[in-house]
Amino acid sequence: MPNTTIPSFANDQEVWASLKEAIAASSGFGRWQNLKAATDAPFPTSLDDQVTSYLRETLATLAY
């Protein structure tokens, strides 16, 4: 069996930072940003708020 190492995170902030970076680098997030920027709706300025909004909208769509 191969030796698989799972990174350990010291706290939730490290986990969030890692997830936020991965999400921000995804093509789906980029498309979402472009769509939001093209509308007149208020758009969050911080990356934290953008990723949070993206996740909420994506999960709401999946739940629907």
PyRosetta script that sets phi, psi and omega in degrees:
from pyrosetta import init, pose_from_sequence

init()
pose = pose_from_sequence("MPNTTIPSFANDQEVWASLKEAIAASSGFGRWQNLKAATDAPFPTSLDDQVTSYLRETLATLAY")
pose.set_psi(1, 132.9)
pose.set_omega(1, -179.9)
pose.set_phi(2, -68.1)
pose.set_psi(2, 150.0)
pose.set_omega(2, 178.0)
pose.set_phi(3, -81.7)
pose.set_psi(3, 106.9)
pose.set_omega(3, -179.1)
pose.set_phi(4, -103.6)
pose.set_psi(4, 124.7)
pose.set_omega(4, 179.9)
pose.set_phi(5, -103.0)
pose.set_psi(5, 125.8)
pose.set_omega(5, 176.8)
pose.set_phi(6, -101.1)
pose.set_psi(6, 124.0)
pose.set_omega(6, -179.0)
pose.set_phi(7, -63.2)
pose.set_psi(7, 139.3)
pose.set_omega(7, 175.9)
pose.set_phi(8, -100.3)
pose.set_psi(8, 136.9)
pose.set_omega(8, -179.5)
pose.set_phi(9, -106.7)
pose.set_psi(9, 135.0)
pose.set_omega(9, -176.8)
pose.set_phi(10, -69.5)
pose.set_psi(10, -31.9)
pose.set_omega(10, -178.5)
pose.set_phi(11, -159.8)
pose.set_psi(11, 175.9)
pose.set_omega(11, -177.3)
pose.set_phi(12, -63.9)
pose.set_psi(12, -30.3)
pose.set_omega(12, -179.8)
pose.set_phi(13, -64.5)
pose.set_psi(13, -37.1)
pose.set_omega(13, 177.1)
pose.set_phi(14, -67.6)
pose.set_psi(14, -40.5)
pose.set_omega(14, 177.9)
pose.set_phi(15, -62.7)
pose.set_psi(15, -46.9)
pose.set_omega(15, -179.6)
pose.set_phi(16, -61.7)
pose.set_psi(16, -43.7)
pose.set_omega(16, -179.5)
pose.set_phi(17, -60.7)
pose.set_psi(17, -41.8)
pose.set_omega(17, 179.4)
pose.set_phi(18, -66.7)
pose.set_psi(18, -46.0)
pose.set_omega(18, 178.1)
pose.set_phi(19, -63.8)
pose.set_psi(19, -42.3)
pose.set_omega(19, -179.1)
pose.set_phi(20, -60.6)
pose.set_psi(20, -42.9)
pose.set_omega(20, 178.4)
pose.set_phi(21, -62.8)
pose.set_psi(21, -44.2)
pose.set_omega(21, -179.4)
pose.set_phi(22, -65.2)
pose.set_psi(22, -43.1)
pose.set_omega(22, 180.0)
pose.set_phi(23, -66.2)
pose.set_psi(23, -44.6)
pose.set_omega(23, -178.9)
pose.set_phi(24, -62.5)
pose.set_psi(24, -26.6)
pose.set_omega(24, 179.9)
pose.set_phi(25, -86.0)
pose.set_psi(25, -6.8)
pose.set_omega(25, -175.7)
pose.set_phi(26, -79.3)
pose.set_psi(26, 151.7)
pose.set_omega(26, 179.7)
pose.set_phi(27, -67.5)
pose.set_psi(27, -33.4)
pose.set_omega(27, 179.1)
pose.set_phi(28, -63.5)
pose.set_psi(28, -40.3)
pose.set_omega(28, 177.9)
pose.set_phi(29, -66.4)
pose.set_psi(29, -40.5)
pose.set_omega(29, 177.8)
pose.set_phi(30, -61.4)
pose.set_psi(30, -42.7)
pose.set_omega(30, 177.0)
pose.set_phi(31, -63.6)
pose.set_psi(31, -41.9)
pose.set_omega(31, 179.4)
pose.set_phi(32, -61.1)
pose.set_psi(32, -44.6)
pose.set_omega(32, 178.3)
pose.set_phi(33, -59.3)
pose.set_psi(33, -44.0)
pose.set_omega(33, -180.0)
pose.set_phi(34, -63.3)
pose.set_psi(34, -41.6)
pose.set_omega(34, 177.9)
pose.set_phi(35, -63.9)
pose.set_psi(35, -44.3)
pose.set_omega(35, 180.0)
pose.set_phi(36, -64.7)
pose.set_psi(36, -39.6)
pose.set_omega(36, -178.7)
pose.set_phi(37, -67.6)
pose.set_psi(37, -26.3)
pose.set_omega(37, -178.0)
pose.set_phi(38, -82.6)
pose.set_psi(38, -8.7)
pose.set_omega(38, -180.0)
pose.set_phi(39, -101.6)
pose.set_psi(39, 168.8)
pose.set_omega(39, 177.7)
pose.set_phi(40, -90.2)
pose.set_psi(40, 1.3)
pose.set_omega(40, -178.1)
pose.set_phi(41, -69.6)
pose.set_psi(41, 149.8)
pose.set_omega(41, 176.3)
pose.set_phi(42, -58.1)
pose.set_psi(42, 138.7)
pose.set_omega(42, -175.7)
pose.set_phi(43, -124.5)
pose.set_psi(43, 126.9)
pose.set_omega(43, -179.8)
pose.set_phi(44, -60.5)
pose.set_psi(44, 143.6)
pose.set_omega(44, -178.4)
pose.set_phi(45, -94.1)
pose.set_psi(45, -33.0)
pose.set_omega(45, -178.5)
pose.set_phi(46, -82.3)
pose.set_psi(46, 148.2)
pose.set_omega(46, 179.1)
pose.set_phi(47, -62.3)
pose.set_psi(47, -38.1)
pose.set_omega(47, 176.8)
pose.set_phi(48, -55.8)
pose.set_psi(48, -49.1)
pose.set_omega(48, -178.3)
pose.set_phi(49, -67.5)
pose.set_psi(49, -36.9)
pose.set_omega(49, 178.6)
pose.set_phi(50, -65.0)
pose.set_psi(50, -46.1)
pose.set_omega(50, -179.7)
pose.set_phi(51, -64.9)
pose.set_psi(51, -40.6)
pose.set_omega(51, 178.0)
pose.set_phi(52, -61.1)
pose.set_psi(52, -45.5)
pose.set_omega(52, 179.0)
pose.set_phi(53, -64.0)
pose.set_psi(53, -43.1)
pose.set_omega(53, 178.6)
pose.set_phi(54, -58.9)
pose.set_psi(54, -46.5)
pose.set_omega(54, 179.7)
pose.set_phi(55, -64.3)
pose.set_psi(55, -42.4)
pose.set_omega(55, 179.2)
pose.set_phi(56, -61.2)
pose.set_psi(56, -47.0)
pose.set_omega(56, -179.3)
pose.set_phi(57, -65.8)
pose.set_psi(57, -40.4)
pose.set_omega(57, -179.8)
pose.set_phi(58, -65.3)
pose.set_psi(58, -45.2)
pose.set_omega(58, 179.7)
pose.set_phi(59, -67.0)
pose.set_psi(59, -37.0)
pose.set_omega(59, 177.6)
pose.set_phi(60, -63.4)
pose.set_psi(60, -40.2)
pose.set_omega(60, 178.8)
pose.set_phi(61, -66.1)
pose.set_psi(61, -43.2)
pose.set_omega(61, 178.9)
pose.set_phi(62, -65.7)
pose.set_psi(62, -35.6)
pose.set_omega(62, -179.5)
pose.set_phi(63, -72.0)
pose.set_psi(63, -25.9)
pose.set_omega(63, -178.5)
pose.set_phi(64, -71.6)
pose.dump_pdb("model.pdb")
